[in-house]
């Protein structure tokens, strides 16, 4: 029997190998290496210039830098965030579609709307909580000066003496901005007319222009207008004062016994369609958390009144479940209805 040549030995060894080890490098690692293979869109279910939009646009370049594909923010407002949320829920679960969800879309709307075009729990996989944000009670400065409204107590006094004369703007039915106002009305026994907008941006324009009187806005979207004097801040809706506005009291502080226990803050986080591979979800969460831990982004968010997070998918899921229970009770107690 002839000795096997080195070339023949090499061929026999190759034939014995599993097929997967003989595939080109890119094919064997396709599931891990293919994503992202194109632009990733982050749907904001509200118009530009609101807090949801601000946070999405803060995160997008950080993720784009790490993953090497564009992360494009797409505004799809309507129905208190339901339009954009439903769009993502029905999108391909390939990791190229994300939602910047809110306490409204994933904590409140299930209790407020009799029929949602999506299931906040079943149709999504949580990626990470981006930030928690206090709301802030802001009022048009000209109106405040005209009626001598310089505090929450002054506002309650005027509202009780003039039922239905104050117009309360919100970013949409069912948002935390809306419910913060409804909770305030219910606890103080006041009546203000609610005007829902398609996001904070257009609501703030009318508030600063004098077409609206007050709003319980998310702090980041109102912050520049408070600093410029175009809006007057009366109180923050969180349990403790915001480091971004240390001289502004909480609603509970300013309202006394009438508003004891009042708290109505907001949160914002990334979610993906149900069935999105968990390796992709975890990669996004890890890189988002790293970005929010950098001094530059952390300080930028905190300066706007946001509190950066970055928790895991599992932790975010528990947070959403707890918030859904909490806000269901708030909706019931406040008597809030979809207009």
Protein Blocks (a to p, Z undefined) as FASTA:
>chain_A
ZZddfklmmmmmmmmpcfklmpcfklmmmmmmmpccbdcddddfbdehiaklmmmmmmmm
mmmmmnopacdddddeeehhlmmmmmmmmmccehpaccdddfklmmmmmmmpmbdcbdfk
lmpccfbdfbdcdddddddfklmmmnopabfklmmmmmmmmghkaccddfbehiaklmmm
mmmmmmnopacdddddebjklmmmmmmnopambdcddfklmmmmmmnopaccfbdcbfbd
cfklmmbccfklmnommlgoiacdddddddddehiafklmmmmmmmmmmmmmpmklmmmm
mmnopacehiafklmmmmmmmmmmmmmmmmmmnopacZZ
